[in-house]
Amino acid sequence: MATPYVLALHGGAGTIPRGAGRDEGPYRQALLEALAAGEAVLAAGGTSLDAVVETVRALEDCPLFNAGHGAVFNAEGGHELDAAVMDGLNLAAGGVAAARRIRNPVLAAREVLRTGRSVLLGGEGADRFAEARGLAIVEPAYFSTPHRHAQWRRAREMGAQLLDHDAEQAVGSAGRGDDGASVEGRVGTVGAVALDRQGHLAAATSTGGMTNKPLGRIGDSPIVGAGVYANDASCAVSTTGTGEHFVRACVAHDIHARMRYRSQTLEEAVQATMAEGLQPIGGVGGVIAIDAGGAVVLRFNSVGMYRAWTREGSRPVAAIFAS
C-alpha cells in the first residue's frame, strides 16, 4: 500500500511585523504556490527529492524571499548564494556555497548530488560546474532588487551584519528605498522537506545569507547536518535562522540522532534540540521536519516563520505567526 505523501516548506524565520498594516496576502500566496509546485510532483508519483527541489526552485524565483532572485547583498555589494539537498533513501547529498551566477542554486546542488564526485562545491568552482551541467547562468544583477539594496545600505550605515528579519526592521525605519517603493519585509532562507508515496524522505535548503555578511561567509544552509538532513530511518529536516549557531549545534543531524539513538519522537527531538542545543548558545530561527511515518513538526523561537504544509487528501495550509 502506498504511503500518503507529505510536503512542508519554509520561507525563513522572522517575519513582517504583525499588525503593522502590511499585507500578508502576497506571502501566503507565494508559499502556497511553491507548495503546489512540489505537491504536483508528489501527486504524479514523483520522488521526495524531486518534490523538494521543485518547491525550493519556486521559492528561489520569488523575490519575496532571500534565495535566488531577491537575495541579500554581502559586505562587498554582491551576492553569494548557498543551497543543499539530501536524499533520505541513500544519504546522497549535494550542495553549492558562495555561488554568484547560478540562477537556481538548488538545481546546482541537485546536480552535485547526481554526479556523486563531491558533496559541496564553492565559489567559482560551483558556478563553472553549474554552467558545464547546462544550468541557467545569469549576471549577478539578476539577484538584486531595490528593496535588498536599501537593506544593504542601511546595514552598512549601522555597521552591522543582519539576519534578514533584523534587516527588515532596520530598513523599515528608513521607510522607502531609492526608487520610492516600499521596503517592507521580504524575508528568509527557504527550504522544503517531503515524504513520497514510496516512503522516502528528502530535504532541501537555499539562501542568500545575511545582509552585509563578510565576503565568503557560509552559513548552515549548504552544510549537511546543520541546515539540511534526510534519512529514511528517521526524518528530513530544513532549518532557517542564525546560521553560525545552527552549524555549531549541528541542528539537523542532532534531531536525527535523538530519534535514532534516544528513541525520541520527531516532536521531542526537535523541541530538545532547540531547547538544549540551539537556544543556550543564542541561536534564533526555526526548523521544519517530517518523519518516516509522515508526522510534521514546524517549530521556531523567532517572532514567526513563513511556512506551509500539506498531506495527501488534505487542504494545504500556510502560516506566518505562532497562532
N, C-alpha and C positions, 0 to 999 in steps of 0.2 A: 504494500500500500504506500502510495506517495506521501511524503511529508508536506504539510501545508507550508508554503513559503512565507517568509517574514523579511521585512526590509525596514531599516531605520536610517535616518541621516541627521547630521547636524550642520548648521551654518555658522558655528562659532559660539563661544561663551562670551557673555557680556552683550548688552542689547541697547537699543534706543531707549531713552528714559521713559518709564511708564507714566501715562497720564500727562505727557508734555505736549499734547496736541498734535503729535506726529502720527501719520497714517501707518498702521501696522499691516494694512492690507497687501501692499506690494511684497512684503517679506513673506507673509503666509502663502501668497500665491506662488512665489518663486520656489519656496520649499516644496509645495505640493506638485509643482510642475517637474521638479527634479525627481521627486519620489515617483511620479508617474512614469518617467523615463526609465528608471530602474525596474519598476514593477512590470513594465511591458516585457522586459527581458525574462523575468521570472515566470510570468503568466504564459509565455511561449515555450516554457520548458528549458530556458537557458540556465547557465550556471550562476552561482552566487558571485563568483569572481567577475563575470561579465556584467552582472547587475550593479555591483558597487562601482565598477569603473564607469559605467554609463551614467549612474547617478552623480558621481563626482564631476564627470565631464560637464554635465549640465550646470552644475554649480560654478565650475570654473568659467563658464561662458557668461555668467550673470554678474554684472558689475556691482550688485548689492553686497557681494561677499568678497572677502580678502583671499582670493585664489584666482589665478589666471587673469582675465580682464577685470581690472579693478583692484589689483594687488597693491599693497602699500609700497612706499618708497623706502630705500635704505639710506644710510647717512651720506652716501655719495650722490644721492639723487637718482639712483637707478632701481631696478627691480631684480630680485633673486628669489626664485620660486623653488619650493620643495614639494615632493609627493612620494607616496609609497603605497604598495598594495601587497596583500598576503593572502595565500590560498590555504585554507584550513585542511584541505584534502591531503596535501603532501608537504606542507610547510614551505612551499616555494614562495619567495618574496623578491620584490624589486623596488628600487627607489631612485630618485634623482634629487640632487641638492644644489642650491645656488645656480639653477638654470636661468638663462637670460633671454632665450629666443624661442623656447618651445611653447607653442600656443596652449597646449593642454598637457601639463606635466604628468597628470595621472596616466595618460596614454603612453608616455615615455617610460613611466615606472612599470607599466604592464609589459612593455617590450623588453625591459631589463629582466623581468621575471621569465619571459618566454625564452630568451637566449640562454639563461642559466649560467652564463660565464661569470657574472658578478651579481652582487646584491644591491650595491649603491654606487652610482656614478655622480660626479660632481662637476660644477662649473662648465668650462668649455668642452670638457670631455662628454658631459651629458648632452650638451647642445649638438655636438658633432654626431654622437650616437643616434640621437633622435632624427636628425636630418638623413643619416645613412639608412635608417629604417623607414624612410618615406613619410615621416610625420610632418604636420604643418609647422613651418618655421616662420616667425614674424619678426618685425622690427620691434625693439624694446618699447617704442611709443605705444604699441598696441595695448599694453597693460595699463597705461596711465589713464586717469580721469581727473578732471579739475578738482573734484572732491578730495581725491587722495593727495593731490599736490598741496591743497590747502591744509590738510592734516600734517603733511611733512613740514611745511613752513612753520606751522605753529609748534610742532615738536622741536624744531631747531631753535626757535626763539626761547623755548623753555629749557633747552639743553638736555632733553630727556629722550630716552628710548621707551616707547609706549606700546603697551598692548593695544589692540585695535579699539576695544571699547573705552579704554582710557583716552586714547587719541580722539575718539568721538566727542567726549566731554570737553577736552581741551579745545578742539576746533569749534564746538558748539558755542563757546564763549566768544568766538570771533564772529559768529553769525553766518556770514556768507563768503564764498570763495571769490577769486578774482573775476570770474565770469558772471557774478551776481546770482549764481544758483545756490540753492540751499545746500549747506554742508551737513545736513542731518545724518545720523548714523547709518553707516553701511558696514557691516562687520563680518568677520571672522574666518578663521581656519574652517575648512569644510571636511566632511568625512561621511562614510557610509559603512554599514555592516549588514550582512544578509545571510539567510539560511535558505537554500534552494530545495526543490522537491525531492532531490536525491539525498538530502540530509547533510549537505556540505556547507561549510561556513567560509566567509571571506570578509576582508576589511580593506578599506582604502582611506587615505587621508591626504589632503593637499592644502598648501598655504602660501601666502606671500610673506609671512613672518610678522615682525614687529615694526611699527613705524619708526624710522630713524635708527634702525638696527645697524650695528657695525658691518662694514663690508665683509662678506664671507661668513657671517653668522648663520649657523644652522641650529634649528630648534629640534623639537621632538618629532615633528610630523613625518620625516622620512626615515626615522630610526625604528627598526623592528624591536618590539619590546617596550618602547617608550610611547610613541604616538600611534602605533598600529600593531595589531597582532591577531592572528587567527589560527585556531587549532580545532579540528573536528572533535577532539577528545574533551573540549571544554567550552570555548567561546570565541567570538570575534569582537574586537574592541577597536574603536577610534576615539582619539582624545582631542581636546582643544583647551588652550589656556597658556599659562606661563611656561613656555617650553623647557627652559632650563630645569625647572622643578620637576616636570614630568620625566625628563631624562634621568635626573638624579634618583628619583623614586622608582624608575623602571615600571611606570604605572600599568601599561597594557599587559606586560608579562606577569606582573605581580598578581593581577586579577586571575589570570590563567593558573598561576602557581597555587594560589589559595584554593581554587576549585579542585585542582588535581591532587595536591598533597595534604590539604586540610579538610577536604570534602565539604567545603563551603558551597552554598548555593551561589548563583550569579549575583543576586541581590546582596547577600552577605559579603561576598568577595569585593564587589565594587565599593560598598559602604566602608569596609575595613581598610581597603587600600587608600581611599581618600582621607579617611579619618586618622589612620595610623602612619601612612607613608607620605601623603602629599601635604596635608594641612600643617603638620608640625614644622615643615621646612618653608612654609609660606606660600605654597602653591595655590593658585586660583584658576578655576576652569571647570571643565566638565568631561564626562565620559558617556559614550553610547555603547551598548554591548548587547549581544544576543547569544544565548547558549544553545547547545545541541538539541535541546528539547523545544526551542522556539520562544523561551522566555526573553523578554526585552527589559532592559534597565537603561534609563536616561537620567543621569544624576549630575548635579553641578553645585558648586558653592559660590558662584558668582550671582549677580543680580538676575540673570536669566541665561538661557541658551536657546538659540534658534534650533528647532528640531521638528521632525515629522516621522511618522511611522505608519506601517500598515501590515496587515496579516491577511493571507488569502481568505476571501469571503467576507472581509470586514471593510468598513469605510476608512479611508485614510484620515489621519489626524495631524494637525500642525499646531505647535505651541511655541510660545516665546518665554513667558514668565513661569514662576513656580505654580501658580494656580490662576 
